[in-house]
Amino acid sequence: MSNLSRITAFFEERRSLFPKKFKPGRGCSPLRQAQIDRIRAFKAILKEHETTPLETTLDNFRRDRDPNKEIQVWEHIARVYQLELAARPNADATERALVYKAIFACSFPPR
C-alpha cells in the first residue's frame, strides 16, 4: 500500500468520528468577535481543503462547550499546513491535499 493510500485510509477512518450534519438548534457558546476573526483566519489558510461555509462553521463552534480549544486546534492545523507548504513550494494540488489530510488526521486522537 502506498503512503498516499495509507494516509487517505487513515483520514477516511477519522472522518467517521464526526457527524455528517448537526441538528439545527441553539448553540451553547456565544462567539466573541475575536473568536470569529480567528476562525476566519484559519479558514482563509485552509480554504482549498476546508470548504464548509463560514456560517455553518460558526454554528458548529457555537455548539462546542469550549470553542477556544477547538479554535486552537484548527489554528495549529493551519500553522503546520503553512510550514509544510513553505518547505514544498512546488507542491501540486494532490500533494497539498495529502499534506492537509495527514495534518488533519494527526490532530484528532482516535476514539
N, C-alpha and C positions, 0 to 999 in steps of 0.2 A: 504494500500500500504506500503511495507517495505521501510526502509531507502535506501537500495540499489536501489530499483525500482525508488524512488523519485529522487535520485541523478543521476541515469542513464538517466531518462527522462529529467531532467534539463540540463544535458550535451548534450544530443541529440538536444535539443531545441537550445542551444548555437552554436552547430556545424553548423546550417543552416545560421549563421551570416557570415560565412567565405566562400569565393568562392571555388569551387571544384578545379579549375585549373586557374592559371594565364595565360594570353596570352603571348607568347614569345615576347620579345622586350627589349629595353634598360632599365636598372634600372635608377632611378632618383637620387640615393645617392650612390656614391662610398663608399666602406667599407675600413676602415683602418685595418692594421694587428691586432692592439689591439682589435678592434671590432670582427674580425674573431676569434681571440683566445677566447674571452668571449663567443661567440656563440658556439664554440666547447666545451667549459667547461660546459655550461648548458645542451647541447645535451648529453654529456657523463653521466651526472647525471640522465637525463630523458630518456635514450636510450631504456629502456624497454617499454616505452609508446609513445614517440615522435620518430617515425620511418621514418620521411621524410628524404630523402637523403641530405647530407650536402650541395651539390651544389644547390639543389632546395631551401633549407632553406636560403642560402646566397643570391640567386637570389630574394627570397621573401623580405629579409631585404633591398636589394638594391632598391626595389620598394617603400619602405617606405620614406616618407618625412623626418621623424626624427627617424632613426634606433636606436639611443641611447635610446629613450623612450621605444621602443618595446623590446630592449635587456634587459633593466632594469626590465620590467615586467616578462620576461622569467627567468632572474636570481632570481627574487623574488620567482617565482613558484618553481624553483629548490631548493632554500634555505628552503622554507616551507616544501617541499616534504622531504628533508633530515631530518629536525627536526621532522616531523611526524613519519618517519620510525625509527628514533632513539628511539622514545617513543614506538614503536611497533616492537621490534627486531625479533619477531616470525611471522611477517605478511607474509601470503602466497600471491601468485600472484593475487588472487581475491581481497584481502584487499588492496594490493599495488595499483591495478588498481582503486579501489574505492577512495583511498586517492588522487591519481593523478587527477581523474575526478572531485572530489569535489574542489580541489585547482584550477584547470583549470577553472571550471565553475564560481568560485567566483572572478577570476582575470580579467574578462572582463565584463564591465557593459552591461546590456540588452539595446537593442535599444528602 
